[in-house]
Amino acid sequence: MKFNTAIFYDIENLIGGYSLTNVELLNHLSLKLITEQIKQSGIGEIAIHRAYADWSLPRLSQLKQDMVELGITPVHIFGFGRGVTRNASDIHLAIDTIEAALTKPEIDTYVIVSGDGGFSSLASKLHEYGKKVIGCGYRKNVNKVYESIADDFIWLNDNGQPELNSSVPTDDQHNRNGYFIAYSRKFGPLKENSEVTVKKISQEIIDFLITNPFTYSKLNEMGINVSVFMELLKYRVPDFNQKEMGFTRSIDFIIAAVKHAPIKIIVKNGCDYRLAMKNNSINGYVDVENDTTDEHTVDNYRHILSEGSPSFRQFDKQMIRTISDYLCKHPLRYRNSTPEELERKLSEKLDIDTLETIKTVSTLLAADCFETKQQTNLLTQKINFIPVNTDQTFAMLEKAMAKKIRTQLKTEDANIMDGIYK
């Protein structure tokens, strides 16, 4: 059983705001049906389940039964003063999501139940961390950028209930179901997932996209979201994992796959990636360079180190030095602390931002700079700092980081490793 999914509900967005005119929508809203539809999209077990709202409003009490049965944690939003709560939920939800991405590497799927365009940046950031993002919202109100960035979308009808087959997007990608059916009629899933097979299937998908009348038209007119390519590939090769082929991100794999094809990758706003015919230009989009040969770059090293487990997320050398110096000078003061206790105490004592402290402690944990006393409950696990000086801390860090880079790329570039720290 894999607890790898976090679901965050933006209740204000779901009920169309806190106005009394939205009572009818609230009466039909079913968190139970929405959660059921999310589970049917192929996620793992739910590790985090939270709903953000001003729960002091009496009319929201009718959601209580669903929340109790589903185990959803209500997060109360007070707002920023004078009773104003608009956007307060969005900010709190985004902060909690990023904190989970940084501190809980086992969670790889994030479901954001909201159609707010403000979550587009959050979805992009989660992709940088190697996470899958599923959106959920009202078809007529979902922001188009947010829709294109999300890996999948679950649609709600006007009554706040999931539509039949709602995980199939429409509007910009209205006929996704149509071309998927056309593809699945010609080809079936394979058990083979070798590199040779994946390359063959990738070429097969490219041929399909440029010969199918609908997709060919889209390639020339507005482009096709790259998630379509991955959807077809994972249908054919269910066990596909781009990391097994040396790519840290799916977009890097797709860029390599279309390198010698008549289609190309285009991008807008640094995150909206699409496929298009090579001889076409689409307004607002620029070509992505088809060069993935140089994997030995500082940005790629940082991406590899921060993704998966062990996870290294702090590259601020001075921040690491400050915390290491303090722990080395006071070796007994924080003995047998839990990671959470240590993070809180260091933030208070050194007046450091809590998130920066969390990133630093988790990075030092990833480098085995702490002796750990194994317990079943990781939250109560006791840790003790091992290095006796900061030079030893950096030596342990660099050894652990180099090992992870070698695992992914077979070798590491010493000059690039020296440039990892900011």
Secondary structure, DSSP 8 states (H G I E B T S, - for coil): --EEEEEEEEHHHHTTSS-GGGHHHHHH--HHHHHHHHHTTT--EEEEEEEEE-TTSGGGGGGHHHHHHHT-EEEE---SSTT--TTHHHHHHHHHHHHHHHH-TT--EEEEEB--TTHHHHHHHHHHTT-EEEEEEETTTS-HHHHHHSSEEEEE-TTSSB-TTTTS--GGGTTHHHHHHHHHHH----S---HHHHHHHHHHHHHHHHHSHHHHHHHHHT-EEHHHHHHHHHHH-TT--GGGGT-SSHHHHHHHHTTTSSEEEEEETTTEEEEEETT---TT-EE---------SHHHHHHHHHSSSS------HHHHHHHHHHHHH-TTTTTTB-HHHHHHHHHHHHT--HHHHHHHHHHHHHTT-EEEE--S-GGG-EEEE--SSHHHHHHHHHHHHHHHHHHHHSS--HHHHHTS--
